[in-house]
Amino acid sequence: MKFSFPTRRILVAALLSPLFAPSVVHATNGYLVNGYGLKAQSLAGVGIALPQDALAAANNPAGTAWVGDRIDFGLSWFLPRRGAAITGNAVPGASDSYDGNDRKHFLIPEFGYTKQLSNATSVGVAVYGYGGLNIDYARNPFGAFGSQGSAGVNLLQLAISPSVAWKPNEQHAFGAAVNFIYQRLKVKGLSAFDNPVFSAYPGYVTDRGVDTSTGWGLRLGWIGQITPELSLGATWVSKVSATKFDKYKGLLAGAGNFDVPQTYGIGIAYKITPALTFATDIQEIKYGGVRSIANPLSNLTVLGNQLGSPNGGGFGWKDITATKFGLSYAYSKDLTLRGGYSHNGNPIPADQNFFNIAAPAVVRDHLTCGATWITGSGAELSATYIRAPRNTAKGKGSIPAALGGGEASGYLEEHILGLSYGWKM
């Protein structure tokens, strides 16, 4: 079988993307990325009604119809700072501060391709880091409770999303994409919970090396050009029922279940002037529908449902809403400037902080900026900077009395610097 040169490039990029997977880690709106494509990230993740590049389908598959024939590559340098503290605990040596930055830097690649097949139909593929989190404690915060060695969790989710979009007329587009999710998980340092008292599957809680999981889902979307100045968009992403992490069936509820949550959102883009565009998205993330992260720890400590059982104790995450705002200004025909702000809820309730020492995904705000410069050859060079200020989530009734009581808190802050290169074909 012979492929055209652009098709070969797409296939090679898609096949090589899993090789980057060990370095793809993000923790923004919970553990899902705030937005996809560096141009959208420059606008604090706004992209439901404002497609800008070949990663558009990752935000709204209808965007594939609006960006034309193009290819985009991007790479981000991610620098999180995270840690935890325990106070007022009766277990000797437990109350202290714990630095979770034993691993400090991560690279996040992305790739997108779109092709207009006719006036009405366009196709594309986007390959990108969907979400993830990482924390790495050289000194184990669960050590006083009986855990051995260093502690940490490394979760990543890579997405490959082929898309198709259809324009019934010049004002509206509908899109659909398949969401293939590849997940990797590694957990260490939780041996205090790796016994028949706490787990339904002792020996499968921690320090089992890397495990993988895959699953398929669906994205649907619409974008409408309501007036020459106003665009609206809506998108829905199904829950992904992923294969189980068998190596960690003694930790995650449902014998290793770790599905990817459903999300949905709406977006608005409005041209204030021909050069200045204001855009906003509102996104809902349904973490509460994934039992392994939504089940509270009290399912174990109060109800007696062991880790790994169908209703086993977990991390107690709840649904959150993310609200995003962005401004894009075409300073000249060759230079576009962008900036944005977003705010999201904290998925971790105050009484669930103890187990979430292993996953303090508590960032709530993002401040972003970026620019795109069009070269003399027509290529587009884009740069993005994202700052997520430190947020500390303080516990309230977070450590069970059986484990010594007191409170646990976690903090997270992020710096992300991204560069991308794209061109229209």
N, C-alpha and C positions, 0 to 999 in steps of 0.2 A: 504494500500500500504506500502511495506517495502522498506527501503533504506539501502544501505551499510553504514558503519561507516563514510568513507570519504564523501559520498554524503550528509549524515545528517549534517556533519560539514559545508559543503558548503551552504546548505539551511539555517541553523541557522545563519551563518554569513551574508548572503544576507538579511535575514528577519530582523536582528537586526541592520543592518547598518543605516537605517533611524533614529534610536534612537540617533545616534551620530550626525545627520545632523545639529542640532542647533549650534554645535561648529566647523563645517567645513567652514572655511573662508580662502580665498587666494586672493592675488592681485599681480600678477607678470607680465606676458606679457599682459598688460591690466588687465582684471579680470580672464583670463585663467591661469591655472597652467603651469609652465615652462616645466614640464615633470612628468611622472607618474611612481611610484615605486622608493624607496629610492636609489637603485643602480643607476638608470638613473639620479636622481636628484643630486647624487654625481658627475656626469659628466655634470652638468649644463643643465640637461634635455635631453641629447642625448640618443636616443633609437630606431630610425627608422631602422637602419641597425645593431644594436647591442642589441638583446634581452638578458636579464640577469636573469629574474625571472618570477614568475607567473603573474606579472602585465604587462608583455610584450605587451599584446593585447591592452592596453590602449595607447601605443605609435604606435604600428603597429600590426594589428591582425595576420599577417604572422608570427610574433615572437612566437605564440603559438606552432608552429611546431618545434621550435629549442630548447626549454628549458626542454623538457622531463616531467616526472611526478613529480609535486612539489606543495607545499603550501607555501604561504608567508603572514605574518601579519606585519603591520607597524603602527607606531604612531609618528606623528611629533608635536612638540611644536612650535607654530608660534607667533612671537612677532613683530608686525608692529609698526612703529612710523609715525604718519601722522597728517597733519594740513593744515591751509590755512591762507592767509593774504589778506586784502583789503587796497588799498592805493589810495589817491587822489579822494575819492568819496565825492560828495556834500551832501549826506544824513547825518545829524548829528549822530555821534556815530558809523558810519559804518566802518570807516577806523581804522583797528586794526589787531592784530594777534590772531588767534583762534586755540586752542589746540584740536585735535580730538581724544585724547587717553583716553577717559573716560572708555573704555574697552580695556584692554592691552594684554590679553593672549588668545590663542585659541589652541584647540587640533584637529588634522587632522588624522583620521584613514584610513587605506587601507587594502585590502585583495585580494589575488589572488589564483587561483587553475588551474592547467593544467593537462591533462591526454592524453597520447598517446594511441589511440584506435587500431592503426595498424601502419605498417611501413610508410604508406602514410597519415594517418588522425590523427589529434589531436584536442581536444576540451578544452575549459577553460571558466572561468568567472573571471572578475575583478570588484571590488567594490572600489570606490575611490572618493575623492573630485575632481570634474572637474574644478571648479573655484569659484569665489566669491569675495566680497569685504565688508569691514566694516569700518565705521567711526562714531565716537560718540562724539559730541561736548556738553560739559556741558554748555558752553556759546554759544548761537546760533549766527552764523555769519550772518544769515538773520534776526536777531532780530530788527535791525534798520530799516528794510524795512517793518516791521509789523508782523513778525512771533513770535509765542509764545512758551515758554518752551525750552527744550534742542532740539538738532537737530542731525540727523544721518540717515544713510542707512545701512541696513544689508541684503546682498544678498548672498545666497549660492547655489551651484549646486552640486548635488551628482549624480554620474554615476554608472550604473550597466551594464556591457558589456559582455554578453555571446559571445564566439567566436568559430570559427571552422577554421582549417588550413589544407591545402592539399599540399603534396610534390609529384609532378609528377616524380621527380628524386632526387638524393642526393644533387644537386646544387641549386635547386629553391624551394620556397614555396610561396603559395598564401593564403591569409586569408580574412575572413569577420567576422564582429561583429555587433551585434545589439547594439545601444546606447540608453539606457533608461535614461532620465535625469529627476531628481526631483529637483525643485527649490523652495526656500523660500525667501520671500521679506518682509521687514518691513521698513517703512519710517516714520520719525517724524520731526516736526519742520519746515515744509514748508508752514505754514498757510498763509503767505503773498501772495501765489499764488493760494490759494483755494477760488476762487471767480469767478463770471461769466466773469470778464474782462480777466482773464488769462486762465481759464479752461473751456472746453466743458462740463465737468461733475463736477461742484462744489460739494464739500462734499466727493469727492473720490480722493483727491490729497495726503493727508498726515494723519498721526495719525489714521490709520485704523487697526492697529494690524498686525499680521502675515497673509500673504496670500501665497498660494502654487500654483504651476504650474507643469505640466508634459509634456513630449514629447518623441517621438521616432525618431531615426536617424540611419544611416548606416556608418560603417567604412570598408574600403577596403585597402588591402596592399599586397606588394610583397617584398621578400628578396631573393637576389641571391648571391651565393658563386661563384664569378667570377674566382678567383684563390684561392689557399690555404691561401693567405694572405689578399685578398681583398673581402669585401662584400659590396653590394649596396642595398638600400632599398627605397621604395616609399610608401606613404600612402595618402589617401583622406578620409576626414570626412564630411559627408553631413551636411547641415544646418538642425537644429531641429526646426520644427514648433511646438511650445509649446502652451498649453492652456493659456488663458489670465489671468493676475492678475486682477480680477474683482474689488477687493477692491481699486486698484490704477489706474482705468481706466481714471481718470481725470488728471493723471500725465504722463502716458506713451502713446506715439502715437499709434493710432489704438485701442483705448479703452482698454488699458492694455496689449497690445502685448509686449512680450519679448522673441523672439526666440533666439536660440543659434547659433552663427555664424559658417559658413563653414570654415574648415581649410584644408590645404594640405602641404606636405613637402617631401623632399628627404634626404637621409642619406648615409654616407660612413663610413666604419670601415676598418682600415688597420693595420695589425700586422707588426710593425716595427721590432720587434724581437719576438721569441716565448712567451716572458713574457710581452712585452710592446705593447699596442694597442692604436692607435690614432683614434678618431671618431668625426664626425661632422654632424650636421643636419641643414637644412634651412627650416623654417616653415613660411607659410603665414596664417595670421588670418584675415578673411573678416568681420571685425566689420561694415564696410560700408554697408553691406547687411541686417542689422537689424535696421529698421527705428526708433525704439524707442530710440536707443542710437546714431544712425547716423544722424538723422535730426538735423540741427543746431538750436540754440536758436533764430536766426534771422527769422526762420519760424514763430515764435510767434511775436517777437518785430518789425519786418519789414513787413512781409507778412500778419500778423494778423491771422495765423492759431493757434487756441488755443491748449493748452496742452490737450492731449487725443484724438484730432481729427486725421484723417488719415495721414495728413501731419503736425501734430502739432510740435511745437518746442521741442527740446530734448537736448542731450548732445554733439552732433556734433562730435562723434568719427569717425576715419578713419581707413582704413586697415593698418596693420603693418606687418613687416617681423622680425622674430627672428632668429638669427644666433648663433649656439651653438658649442662649442669645448670641447672635453674631452680626458683625458689620463687615461688608466687603466694599472696598473703594478702589475703583479703576483710576489710579493716579495718572496714568498715561496709557497709550495703546500697548506698551511693553511691560508695564509694572502694575500689579494689583496688590493692595495691602489688605490684611484681614486682622480682626481681633474678636474676642468673644469671652463670655462668662457663662458658667453653668453651675447649678446647684442640685444636689440629690440628697435623698434621705439616707440615714444610716441603717443598713439592713440588720444590724446587730443590736437587739434590745439590751438595756443596761444590766438585766439579770442574767444575760447569757455570755458575759465577757470571759469567764474562766476558761471554758473550752476553746473560745476564740482567741486565746493567746496564740494558738497555732494558725490563726487566720484573721489578723486584725485589719480587715478591709473596710476602713472607716473614713476614708477621704470623702469630703462633702462638697468642696468647691474646686473649680478649675478656672484659672485665668490663662488666656491663650493669645498668641499673636503669630503672624506669619506673612509671607509675601511670595508672589510668583513673578518671575522675570522671564519674558519671552526673548530668546536669543535671535540673532540675525538669521539663523537657519530655520527658525520657527519652533525649535524645541522649548520646552517649559521647564525651568528650574524653580523648585519651590522649597522653602524652608519654614519650619514650624517650631515654636517653643511653647511648652505647656508647663505651668506651675500649679501644683495642687498644694496649698498651704497645709502645714501640719494640723491634723485634727486628733485630739485625744478623747477617746470614749471611756468615761469613768463608770465603774460598776456600781450597781445598787442591788444588794442581795445576790451577788454574782457567784460566790463560792459556797457550796453546800456546807452545812454544819458538820456533816460526817467527814468532810475533808478539811476541817479546821476553821471554816468561816472566813470572814474578812472580805476584801474586795480585790478584783482584778481590773486593770485598765489596759488599753492598747492604743498605740498611736501609729499614724502613717502620714508621710508626706512624699511628694513626687516631683521630679524634674524630668522632662522629656524633650529631647532635641531631635528633630526629624528633617531629612532631606529626601526629595523625590525628583525624578526626571521623567518627563513624559512628552509625547508628541502626537500630533494629529496625522493620520495617514491619508 
